[in-house]
Amino acid sequence: QVQLVESGGGLVQPGGSLRLSCAASGFYFSTYAMTWYRQAPGKERELVATITSAGDITNYADSVKGRFTISRDNAKNTVYLQMNSLKPEDTAVYYCKAPLRNAWGQGTQVTVSS
């Protein structure tokens, strides 16, 4: 069964950094693009960043461009989201997603607050 497990969230002050990880199993990870989403309370789920299977092409939401970096290590079946210069509006539950049915993780909470 496809499993995705996010980790690395927490409470940080504005301007701080976090690195999220998503450990994948149950599918041929290295052949799939991966995506990070986030959802803040009362908001729609938002696509944050995507990365191709080889990790050579990335795409970002305008709201995070220049601050966040998505990467992957196919040998470890893991995708990462490095988040720098965090803002309160980045507060959300962050999820990773593979392009497979029901391929969502449980999410990890990121809270940016002073």
N, C-alpha and C positions, 0 to 999 in steps of 0.2 A: 504494500500500500504506500502511496505517496505520502511522505511526511516532510513538513517544513517546520523548523523550530527556530524562532527568533530569540535573540538575546542581546544584551548590551544597553538596554534602556535604563533610564534613571532620572534623577532630579539634578539639573544643572542650572547655573546662573546665566543670564544673558551674556553672550560673547563666548561662552564655553564651547566645549567640543565633546562629542560622543562618537563611538564607532559601534554600529549595530552589526550583528552577524546573523546569518540565516543558514542553518545546517540542513541540507537536503538529503533525502534518501528515498528509495523505492522507485526511482526512474533514472534513465540515462542522463544525468545532470548536464554533462558536457555538450550535449546536442541541443539544449534548449536555452533560449533567451530567458532572462529573469527580470522581475520587476519588483520595485518597492512601492507600496502604497501607504497612505496614512489617512486617518480619520479622526478629526477633532469632534468634541461633543457638539451636537446639533448641526454638523456639517456633512456634506457628501464625502464619500471616500474619494481621495484624490491620488492620481498617479504622480509619484514623486520622481522616479528614475527608472530607466530600463538599461539593460546591457545585453549585447548579443552573446551567442553561445561561446564564441572564442574570446570575448571580452574586448574586442577591438573597436566597437562602436557603442557609444553611450548617448543617452538623451535624458534631459532634465526638465522638470517643470520650471517655468520662469521664476517662480517664487524662491527656488532653491539654487538656481544656476549660479555658479561661482562660489558657492559655499559648501555644497554637498558633492561627494564623489562616490559613485558606485563602482565596485570592482568585484572580481570573483577569482577563486582559486579552484579550478576544476579538479585538481588532484585531491582536494579536501572536500569537494562537493559543497562548497560554501560561497555565498554571496555576501558582500559587505556594503555598508553605507557609512562612509565617513562624513560626519556632520560637524562643520566648523561655524564659527560666528553665529551661534544659535540665537534665535529670537523667540520671544514669548509666543508668537504666532506659529512657531514650529511645534508647539505642544500638541500631541496627538498620540494615538496608538499607531505604531508602525507595523506593517505586515509585508511579508514577502510572498510572491506569487509566481508559480510556474504556469506555462500555458497548457495546463491540463485541468480536467474537470475536478473540482473540489480541492485544488492544490493551493490551499491557503494555510498559513501558519496560524498560531494562536495570537500573535501580536506581542509587541513589547512597548510599554508605556514610556514616552519621552515627555518630561515636564520641564519647561524652561521658565524659571521664575526667580526673581530676587527676593 
